[in-house]
Amino acid sequence: MAKNVTRSRVRLTSISSRAWEHPADRGALVALRKLKGFDTVLKTLNGLVNERQWRLLLLGSAVKADERQFTRLHHLLADVGATLDATDLPELYVRASPAFNAETIGMNKPVIVINSGMVDLLDDEELRFVIAHELGHALSGHAVYHTLLHRLLNVSGIFYALPGGALGIRALIAALREWSRKSELSADRAGLLATQDPAVATRVHMKLASGGHLDDLDITSFFAQASEYEETEDLRDSVLKMFLVENRTHPFNVVRAAELRRWTESGDYTAILRGTYPRREDDAEAKVSDAAQDAAKSYSTAFANTQDALGRMVHDVAGFMGSAKLWIDEKFGSRGTE
């Protein structure tokens, strides 16, 4: 296991979670935050008993990181919190499991849980990225809205029994899963902002995709593989990809690496490190309309730039419909004002 590398990082004072949230994720979060009491209702539905039960389970079956146990993880969390200017840090536990996974649990007091398999797989800088990823979830309040998805999944059988309910609940769950995948991209950005080393983030995704066989991988080939997956020109592959991700709450690791690289190269990452980012004190003034426009623009840009057959077809159809609307407005719009 590599030793923790001490290096200077830019402290992102008073940074808002909106700085790292993917536009599609941010649009949903801003809208939900405007619904006063929505999170309170969800927390009530979840119940204090479930959250207390989770914490008791972790206290009894896992190991809490502190000054004496998993000290390096405890210090990494504190350092990540300082970089993202987070004063109220979650508790962190290490759970015995060979699976390469970490998660953030709870709404009133989120808790970060890292599997021992992940601790064995990654060096300290890579663990910093993972811990910051999970802290990003907590700071964005993703746990509250992930709970809605889990609740719907648990009661989906009831809706399937209602006339017309199956189609509606499936559409809602599909939309929530799409949002959940985008929330993972947001958390990856938080991880990068706390690590401030794109190479570290890429290594994490390469290790997760390969089971840790980093010496057998080549970064150029890895990203070429991502391009091959994303830019298929066969419509059959495009449809198959839709089915492959339909029930997933996380994007594939190869796709996550490519998405994070695109964000880094867009200039947004560098601008944030230079101090250009939204502040927490302005969160209440964030407009739903602006967030919705950013989300729509994000999808439009993705479709416009894609070489994927289905994505290109959707973009072309949308472009045709837009052109047709402009033609109709030009030909007939003036008559409505006469």
Helices and strands as residue ranges (DSSP letters): G 17-19, H 23-34, H 38-61, E 63-64, H 71-83, E 91-95, E 102-105, E 111-115, H 116-121, H 124-140, H 142-160, H 165-195, H 198-210, G 214-216, H 219-230, H 235-246, H 253-265, H 268-273, G 280-285, H 288-305, H 309-332, G 333-337
